[in-house]
Every structure is written in C-alpha cells, then in structure tokens.
Amino acid sequence: MSRIASLKGKKCFVSFLTGGDPNLDKTYDYILDMAEAGADLIEIGVPFSDPIAEGTVIQEANIRALSVGTTTDGIFDCVEKVRKKTDVPLVLLTYANPVYTYGKDRFFGKCEEVGIDGVIVPDVPFEEKAEFSEEAKAHNIDIISMIAPTSDERITKIASEAQGFLYIVSSMGVTGVREKITTDVKSIVEKAKAATDIPVFVGFGISTPEQVKEYTSYADGAIVGSAIVKIIAKNGENASEELKKYVSEMKAGTEH
C-alpha cells in the first residue's frame, strides 16, 4: 500500500510549502514541524520562474527560493533527509518545464529513490497526462489529477482514472486566501466521490479551521498553501512555532 493510500478513510489536513523558502535547511525543519503538528500529507512546491497556477504569495516564495539557489536536486536531497525522520506522505508540485528539463524518466526515478509519493503538474491538463504517465507508473509515482469548477462533464472521467488523491479546486483563478468561496464545491465532490474510492481533497483559498471543518464534512481533506507560505514569509527562519500552532489548529478542524 502506498503512503497516500494509507490515508483512505481518514479526514485529512494537507499542507503546502515552497521548497527552498527561505532556504532548504529550513524547508527540512518546516516539513518535520508540520508532520509533527498533524499534517497528514505535505506538498512541496518545486520553485519555478513561471508558476502560472499560483497567486502573488506563492509566486514571491518561488522568487525567494530561486534567489538563494534552490534547485530540483536540492529539493530531492532535502526529501531524502526528511524520509529518515518521517513517513508522512509527500507530494511534489511542479510544472511541465522543470520535469522536461530534468528528464522525465530521471525525474520520476529520483522521486521514487528519495521517497516522493505523488506529483502534481498543474499546467498539464488531464487529457495530456500521458506526457508523464508511463514514466510515473514505471517508478510507482502517482500523478495527482485536479478538477476545476469548470470541469463539468469531465468530472466523472477524471475521477475514475485518478491516482493517489483527487484535488478539487474550490474556485477559479490562481492560488491564494479567499474570504468567501462561492463555488458549489459539495456537488463537485459528491460527483467525484461517486466515481472513485481514492481520497478527495479540496484546495485553493482555504485558510481557517472553520473552512477546514466545512469542507471535510463532505470531502476527505482540505489543502492549505498560501496561508502557510505567508507564515514563512513573515517569520523567515523563525517560523517553526507559528507553523506548528497553525497546522495544529487547522488539523483540529478535521475532527468532527
């Protein structure tokens, strides 16, 4: 059973950070901090100069990470060290260009070697997932599918073929904290869950325990990125205590 599959039947809190922000030593610390505080799965963003799915907060984190020389190999080295301390499921969020640049088979081979469980590539639509599916499968890496509010008739097809977990995008646009999400997320989740038995998580715009409680009342988990990246941006190398406090509070939102 994969580490992601072990989450089935749980209500999960999923946290995100940008690898290398403020540096890779702190990324190592912060991943372990979040795992200790209750994060059920952690997404690690591979810094990229043109992260088209990201809002300002995560774009700026990418810039900070790149400015201190963070590389894809550096992220892999960090994950390899993390794996000696925790078995928490880990997923990379990257874009097509860095994977092609690294070499598809080499990239997914390295993911398997260091203990990555899945990869999200937001600029590769479901219909083009074959670009990476062969290499990912050869190295036992789940390609995580995303469903947007506009997916409509594609929801069932995407969900039925999804691996690892299914990422439901709560609202249109880029990542970022939102005070109010007006999408009928519940109906999307219900349609997706009817077509798959893997965990269905909701992300984009979530920042409060109340939102986590709402979404996990019908979905299997909630994903938070920008709110966590803001804590790191504000506190730099001294974010551990704030991160642990925040993740612990958000995880409590899953406990119905």
C-alpha positions in Angstrom: 0.0 0.0 0.0 1.3 3.4 -0.9 1.7 6.1 1.8 -1.1 8.1 0.1 -3.4 5.1 0.0 -2.9 4.8 3.8 -5.0 8.0 4.2 -8.1 6.3 2.9 -10.9 6.6 5.5 -9.3 9.5 7.3 -10.3 13.2 7.4 -7.0 14.8 6.3 -5.3 18.2 6.6 -2.8 18.7 3.7 -0.2 21.5 4.0 1.9 23.1 1.3 5.2 24.9 1.3 7.6 26.1 -1.3 10.9 24.2 -1.3 13.9 26.5 -0.5 11.9 29.3 1.1 13.7 30.7 2.9 16.3 28.0 2.4 16.4 24.2 2.1 17.7 23.7 5.7 14.5 25.4 6.9 12.3 23.5 4.4 13.6 20.3 6.1 12.8 21.7 9.5 9.4 23.0 8.5 8.3 19.7 6.8 9.1 17.9 10.0 7.4 20.6 12.1 4.2 20.3 10.1 4.2 16.5 10.2 4.7 16.6 14.0 1.8 19.1 14.3 -0.6 16.8 12.5 -0.4 17.4 8.7 -1.5 14.1 7.1 0.2 14.9 3.7 2.6 17.6 2.7 3.0 19.1 -0.7 6.4 20.6 -1.6 6.5 23.2 -4.4 9.5 22.9 -6.7 10.4 26.6 -7.3 9.9 27.7 -10.9 10.2 31.1 -12.6 6.7 31.0 -14.2 4.3 29.2 -11.7 1.1 30.0 -13.7 -1.3 28.4 -11.2 0.0 30.5 -8.3 -1.1 33.8 -6.8 1.2 36.5 -5.6 2.1 34.9 -2.2 3.4 31.7 -3.7 5.0 33.4 -6.7 7.0 35.5 -4.3 8.0 32.4 -2.4 9.3 30.9 -5.7 11.4 34.0 -6.3 12.8 33.8 -2.8 13.7 30.2 -3.2 15.3 30.7 -6.6 17.2 33.7 -5.3 19.1 31.5 -2.8 20.0 28.9 -5.4 17.3 26.3 -4.8 17.4 23.5 -7.5 15.4 20.4 -8.2 18.3 18.3 -7.0 18.4 20.4 -3.8 14.7 19.5 -3.2 15.4 15.8 -3.8 18.3 15.9 -1.3 16.0 17.6 1.3 13.3 15.0 0.8 15.9 12.2 1.2 16.8 13.6 4.6 13.2 14.1 5.6 12.5 10.5 4.8 14.9 9.4 7.5 12.7 11.1 10.1 9.1 10.7 9.0 6.8 8.5 6.9 4.3 11.3 6.2 3.1 11.2 2.5 5.0 13.7 0.4 3.9 15.1 -3.0 5.8 17.5 -5.3 4.0 20.3 -7.0 5.9 21.2 -10.2 5.4 22.3 -13.8 6.0 20.6 -17.1 9.1 22.6 -18.0 11.2 21.6 -14.9 10.3 17.9 -15.5 11.3 18.0 -19.2 14.5 19.9 -18.3 15.4 17.4 -15.7 14.4 14.5 -18.0 11.1 12.7 -17.4 12.4 9.2 -16.5 15.3 10.6 -14.4 12.8 12.9 -12.6 10.3 10.2 -11.7 13.2 7.8 -10.9 14.6 10.3 -8.5 11.1 10.8 -6.9 10.9 7.0 -6.3 14.5 6.9 -4.9 14.1 9.6 -2.3 10.5 8.7 -1.2 8.1 11.0 -3.0 4.7 9.5 -3.3 3.0 11.7 -6.0 3.4 14.6 -8.3 1.1 17.4 -9.3 1.7 19.2 -12.6 -1.0 21.9 -12.8 -0.1 23.1 -16.3 -0.6 19.6 -17.8 -4.4 19.0 -18.3 -5.9 15.6 -17.7 -6.2 14.9 -21.4 -2.4 15.2 -21.8 -1.4 13.2 -18.7 0.1 10.6 -21.0 3.0 13.0 -21.3 4.2 11.7 -17.9 2.1 8.7 -17.1 4.4 6.0 -18.4 7.5 7.2 -16.6 5.5 7.9 -13.4 4.0 4.4 -13.4 7.4 2.8 -14.1 8.6 4.4 -10.8 5.4 3.9 -8.7 4.6 7.6 -8.5 1.0 8.8 -8.5 0.2 11.6 -10.9 -2.4 13.7 -9.0 -5.3 14.9 -11.0 -7.1 18.2 -10.5 -10.8 19.0 -11.0 -11.8 22.6 -11.5 -15.2 24.2 -11.1 -15.5 24.2 -14.9 -14.7 20.5 -15.4 -18.5 19.7 -15.6 -18.9 16.5 -17.7 -15.2 15.7 -17.3 -15.5 15.2 -13.6 -16.5 11.6 -13.7 -13.9 10.6 -16.3 -11.1 12.4 -14.4 -12.2 10.9 -11.1 -12.5 7.4 -12.4 -8.9 7.4 -13.7 -7.3 9.4 -10.8 -4.4 8.1 -8.7 -3.3 8.8 -5.2 -5.8 11.5 -4.3 -8.1 13.8 -6.2 -7.5 17.6 -5.9 -10.7 19.6 -6.2 -10.0 23.2 -7.0 -12.5 25.2 -5.0 -12.6 28.3 -7.1 -11.4 29.7 -10.4 -8.2 31.7 -10.7 -4.8 31.2 -9.0 -4.0 30.1 -5.5 -4.5 32.5 -2.6 -6.5 33.1 0.5 -10.2 33.8 -0.1 -12.7 35.1 2.5 -15.6 33.5 0.7 -15.8 30.7 -1.8 -18.9 30.7 -3.9 -18.4 27.6 -6.0 -20.8 24.7 -5.2 -17.9 22.6 -4.1 -20.1 20.0 -2.4 -21.8 18.9 -5.6 -18.4 18.6 -7.4 -17.0 16.5 -4.5 -20.1 14.2 -4.5 -19.9 13.7 -8.2 -16.2 12.8 -7.9 -16.6 10.5 -5.0 -19.3 8.6 -6.9 -16.6 7.8 -9.5 -13.6 6.9 -7.3 -12.7 5.4 -4.0 -9.4 7.3 -3.5 -9.4 10.3 -1.1 -10.9 13.5 -2.5 -9.4 16.7 -1.1 -10.4 20.4 -1.6 -7.9 23.2 -2.1 -7.4 26.8 -3.2 -8.4 29.7 -0.9 -8.7 27.8 2.4 -7.2 29.5 5.4 -9.3 28.9 8.6 -10.2 25.9 10.8 -13.9 26.8 10.1 -13.3 26.3 6.4 -11.5 23.0 7.0 -14.4 21.8 9.1 -16.9 22.7 6.4 -15.0 21.1 3.6 -14.1 17.9 5.5 -17.8 17.4 6.4 -18.2 16.1 2.9 -14.7 15.8 1.4 -11.9 13.7 2.7 -9.5 16.5 3.3 -8.6 20.2 2.9 -5.4 21.6 1.4 -3.8 24.8 2.5 -0.9 26.6 0.8 -0.9 30.4 0.7 -1.8 30.8 4.4 1.2 28.6 5.3 3.5 30.3 2.9 2.5 33.7 4.4 3.6 32.5 7.8 7.0 31.5 6.4 7.3 34.8 4.5 6.6 36.8 7.7 8.8 34.8 10.0 11.6 33.6 7.7 14.0 31.2 9.5 12.0 31.6 12.8 8.6 30.2 11.6 8.6 26.8 13.4 6.4 27.7 16.4 3.9 29.7 14.3 3.7 26.9 11.8 3.2 24.2 14.4 0.5 26.2 16.1 -1.3 26.9 12.8 -1.2 23.4 11.4 -2.4 22.0 14.8 -5.4 24.4 14.7 -6.2 23.5 11.1 -5.9 19.8 11.7 -8.3 20.2 14.6 -10.8 21.4 12.0 -10.9 17.9 10.6 -12.0 16.3 13.9 -15.8 16.3 13.6 
